[in-house]
Amino acid sequence: MFLLRLLALTAALCAAADTKESILALDKQWSDAIVKGDTATLEKLLADDLVYAHATGIVDTKASYIAKIKERRQIYKSFEQRNPTVNLYKDSAVTFSWVRVTGTNQAGAFDDKIMLIHFWVRHNNAWRLAGHQTTKVDKLP
């Protein structure tokens, strides 16, 4: 009986580690897509009911955010992520990281240091980004 419990625990820990790696890979796909302006990938990654809150205070929906990328009103030149972590829940995950991001938007050129939080949900056996929140910080750790 002990051995069975140990095997089940080991399997659960391995599954959690695999899921964390999958979420980090999705975060990387998202950051690669924004830098490349790859709206097809964003269409797949973003939840239909996405809440996308920028450090500027502007809040976008999936449609309005993708339109900004398509129309080149939001252009990312670089995205350097540091110390990403993942917390898993039943059908959701939260990622947290520190980022330096450069580009241009409606206010002009930016070179920001931010704290990034992503909220991922599993829906119909696929992970989707349902929440994005950034906050400007003075320095990165």
C-alpha positions in Angstrom: 0.0 0.0 0.0 2.8 2.4 0.8 4.5 1.7 -2.5 1.3 2.4 -4.4 0.9 5.8 -2.6 4.6 6.6 -3.3 4.1 5.8 -7.0 1.0 7.9 -7.2 2.7 10.8 -5.5 5.7 10.5 -7.8 3.4 10.4 -10.8 1.6 13.5 -9.6 4.9 15.4 -9.0 6.1 14.5 -12.5 2.8 15.6 -14.0 3.0 18.9 -12.2 6.6 19.5 -13.3 5.6 18.7 -16.9 2.6 21.1 -16.6 4.8 23.9 -15.3 7.2 23.4 -18.2 4.3 23.5 -20.6 3.0 26.8 -19.1 6.5 28.3 -19.3 6.7 27.2 -22.9 3.3 28.9 -23.6 4.5 32.1 -22.0 7.5 31.9 -24.3 5.3 31.3 -27.3 3.3 34.4 -26.3 6.4 36.6 -25.9 7.8 35.4 -29.2 4.5 36.1 -30.9 4.3 39.7 -29.6 7.8 40.5 -30.8 7.2 38.9 -34.2 3.7 40.5 -34.5 2.4 36.9 -35.0 -1.3 37.5 -34.6 -2.2 33.9 -35.7 -0.4 32.5 -32.7 -1.9 35.1 -30.4 -5.4 34.1 -31.7 -4.7 30.5 -30.6 -3.1 31.4 -27.2 -5.5 34.1 -26.0 -8.8 33.3 -24.3 -11.8 34.8 -26.0 -12.7 36.6 -22.7 -9.1 37.9 -22.1 -8.5 40.8 -19.8 -5.2 42.4 -20.9 -4.1 45.2 -18.5 -1.1 47.2 -19.6 1.3 49.0 -17.2 0.0 52.2 -18.8 -3.4 51.7 -17.4 -5.0 50.7 -20.7 -7.1 47.6 -20.7 -7.6 45.6 -23.8 -9.8 42.7 -24.9 -8.5 39.9 -27.1 -9.9 41.7 -30.2 -8.6 45.1 -29.3 -5.1 43.8 -28.4 -4.8 41.8 -31.6 -6.0 44.7 -33.6 -3.3 46.9 -32.1 -0.7 44.3 -33.1 -2.1 43.9 -36.7 -2.3 47.6 -37.2 1.2 48.1 -35.7 -0.1 50.5 -33.1 1.6 48.2 -30.5 5.1 47.1 -31.6 7.5 45.1 -29.4 11.2 45.3 -30.3 12.5 43.2 -27.4 11.2 41.1 -24.5 13.7 39.9 -21.9 12.0 37.8 -19.2 13.7 37.0 -15.9 13.0 34.5 -13.1 9.7 33.1 -14.4 7.8 31.1 -11.9 4.6 29.0 -12.2 1.9 28.3 -9.6 -0.5 25.5 -10.6 -4.1 25.2 -9.5 -6.8 22.7 -10.6 -7.5 24.0 -14.1 -5.4 27.2 -14.0 -1.9 28.5 -13.6 -0.4 31.8 -12.7 3.0 32.9 -14.0 5.1 35.7 -12.5 8.2 37.2 -13.9 10.3 40.4 -14.2 10.7 41.8 -17.7 12.4 44.5 -19.7 10.4 45.3 -22.8 11.0 47.8 -25.6 8.9 49.0 -28.5 6.5 51.7 -29.5 2.8 52.3 -28.8 0.2 55.1 -28.9 2.4 57.2 -26.5 5.6 56.7 -28.5 8.8 54.7 -27.8 9.0 52.7 -24.5 11.8 50.9 -22.7 10.0 49.5 -19.6 11.0 47.4 -16.6 7.9 45.6 -15.5 6.5 42.9 -13.2 4.4 40.5 -15.3 1.6 38.3 -14.1 -0.2 35.9 -16.5 -3.3 33.9 -15.6 -3.7 30.7 -17.7 -6.8 28.6 -17.8 -7.3 25.1 -19.2 -10.5 25.0 -21.3 -11.4 22.1 -23.6 -8.0 20.4 -23.0 -6.1 23.5 -24.1 -4.3 26.2 -22.1 -5.4 29.8 -22.9 -4.1 33.1 -21.6 -7.1 34.7 -19.8 -5.4 37.5 -17.8 -2.4 39.7 -18.4 -1.3 42.3 -15.9 1.9 44.4 -15.9 3.2 46.9 -13.4 6.2 49.3 -14.0 9.0 48.9 -11.5 12.1 51.0 -10.8 14.6 48.2 -11.3 14.7 44.5 -12.1 16.0 42.0 -9.7 
